[in-house]
């Protein structure tokens, strides 16, 4: 009986492959076995089921398709169709959306959710203007600075050989306000550079620090987030427009559901990762309130420095005002 059932399911799976009309080649830096990939596989299973096998992802995990800039280029060439990206990749196609990655702007996840809700429609249009469709927001999480010497004061940062994601204008604007010149590297070169001493400071989420093993080459974490890093799953508008309306709706509906699930799971994973870091002897260094104010001022100056390069003054002003209003109401 087991042999008959196995044969039956094998035949069904094979038939579904042949019947699949819309094959979406999806690429991401997230490694196999990570929350990103696990949820993407659930997303894939859901759209295959509802479409009757007509629609599905082929997932290329762990950066096998290259860095995010490489993936965006390959999507434009038609070699890939979809990607899971962080703010860096988002900036390649929808620069104004990077207002969400502004340094020292958000204090908690409630604020992030509120701003996303208020500006969702407007920011979705920015993806379309760049030739992409947003399938769902997929938050990376709050980003912290990891170093080999304690950093709590702004002045401490000047002695750090800090990494900067090559070509990232948000990181560039931020670190210029600190008065430092970071070493630009591709994300795939960071761990080796930490191990060899080329750099001794990085910024990333707790989950990524653990997943990428960057924490093993550092000793301290500044316990005050540099920013909240937004992520997204996007698809080429050219590819999306080839699909009939019913298939598009299946993709969008499940994208919203599963990317929200990914965001919530990432938040839980980041909290667990903070505990993992503590267990692995990473020392948390908390700036005093006066220094926190200094960091907030740096954030304001960095945001202004990005006006005209990434987003408009109007958009920044409206986001900051919405955030101030939300806080004035008690953050509810």
Secondary structure, DSSP 8 states (H G I E B T S, - for coil): -HHHHHHHHHHHHHHHHHH--EEEEEEESS-TTSHHHHHHHHHHHHHHHHTTTSEEEEEE-TTTT-SHHHHHHHHHTTS--EEEEEHHHHHHH-GGGGGGG-TT---SHHHHHHHHHHHHHHHHHHHHHTTEEEEEE---EEEEEEESS---SGGGGGGS-BEEETT-HHHHHHHHHHT---EEE-GGGHHHHHHHTS--EEEEEHHHHHHTTGGGG--EEESS-SEEE-EEEEEEHHHHTTS-HHHHHHHHHHHHHHHHHHHHHHHHHHHHHHHHHHHTT-EEE---HHHHHHHHHHHHHHHHHHBTTTB-HHHHHHHHHHHHHHHHTT--
